[in-house]
């Protein structure tokens, strides 16, 4: 039953409500549910050359190389959860 409830919650968020928008290094938008995020890591100086400001790892094991800083992602999460 828990997975069905989770699917319903994600379906409600399909319109963007409650989700955060991240931009990858190619400029493409990725929308994530806050409860899908497992870890946020600030990127090192060498990664900044490629436009990567932080790495966002999801619970399903995917890693997003984001243009936003870790602090910006945290602010987006706080706004989505408010």
FIMIDO-473947 format. One line per 2 residues: number of its first residue (from 1); their letters; for each residue x, y, z of C-alpha. Coordinates in steps of 0.1 Angstrom, whole numbers, always signed. Each point is the difference from the previous one (the first is absolute). Example, Ala and Ser with C-alpha at 12.3 -4.5 7.8 and 13.67 -1.06 7.14 Angstrom:
! FIMIDO-473947
1) as) +123:-45:+78 ~ +14:+34:-7
//
This chain:
! FIMIDO-473947
1) xx) +0:+0:+0 ~ +29:+24:+7
3) xx) +12:-1:-36 ~ -34:+9:-13
5) xx) -3:+29:+23 ~ +35:+12:-12
7) xx) -11:-4:-36 ~ -31:+21:+7
9) xx) +21:+27:+17 ~ +24:+1:-30
11) xx) -29:+1:-24 ~ -14:+31:+18
13) xx) +35:+16:-4 ~ +0:-6:-37
15) xx) -10:+36:-7 ~ +31:+12:+18
17) xx) -17:+7:+34 ~ +23:-10:+28
19) xx) +28:-8:-24 ~ +33:+18:-4
21) xx) +16:+9:-33 ~ +37:-7:-6
23) xx) +20:+8:-31 ~ +26:-23:-14
25) xx) +32:+10:-17 ~ -17:-1:-34
27) xx) -27:+25:+12 ~ -27:-26:+2
29) xx) -25:+2:+28 ~ -5:-29:+24
31) xx) -29:+0:+24 ~ +4:-20:+32
33) xx) -23:-8:+29 ~ +17:+10:+33
35) xx) -4:-34:+15 ~ +20:-15:-29
37) xx) +32:+17:+10 ~ +24:-20:+20
39) xx) +31:+22:+0 ~ +13:+34:-12
41) xx) +37:+5:-4 ~ +18:+33:-9
43) xx) +22:-6:-31 ~ +37:+6:+1
45) xx) +18:+29:-18 ~ +9:-22:-30
47) xx) -37:-8:-6 ~ -9:+37:-1
49) xx) +19:+3:-33 ~ -27:-23:-15
51) xx) -28:+19:+16 ~ -7:-25:+28
53) xx) -7:+17:+33 ~ -13:-30:+19
55) xx) -9:-37:-3 ~ -35:-11:+10
57) xx) -4:-37:+7 ~ -34:-16:+0
59) xx) -12:-30:+20 ~ -2:-20:-32
61) xx) +38:+5:-6 ~ -1:+27:-27
63) xx) +24:+29:+3 ~ -8:+34:-15
65) xx) +28:+24:-7 ~ -18:+33:+7
67) xx) +8:+36:-8 ~ -14:+11:+33
69) xx) +21:+1:+31 ~ -7:-23:+29
71) xx) -13:+30:+20 ~ -24:+10:-28
73) xx) -13:-36:-2 ~ -6:+1:+38
75) xx) -19:+32:-3 ~ -21:-15:-28
77) xx) -7:-30:+22 ~ -10:+22:+29
79) xx) -24:+19:-23 ~ -16:-32:-14
81) xx) -5:-15:+35 ~ -15:+32:+15
//
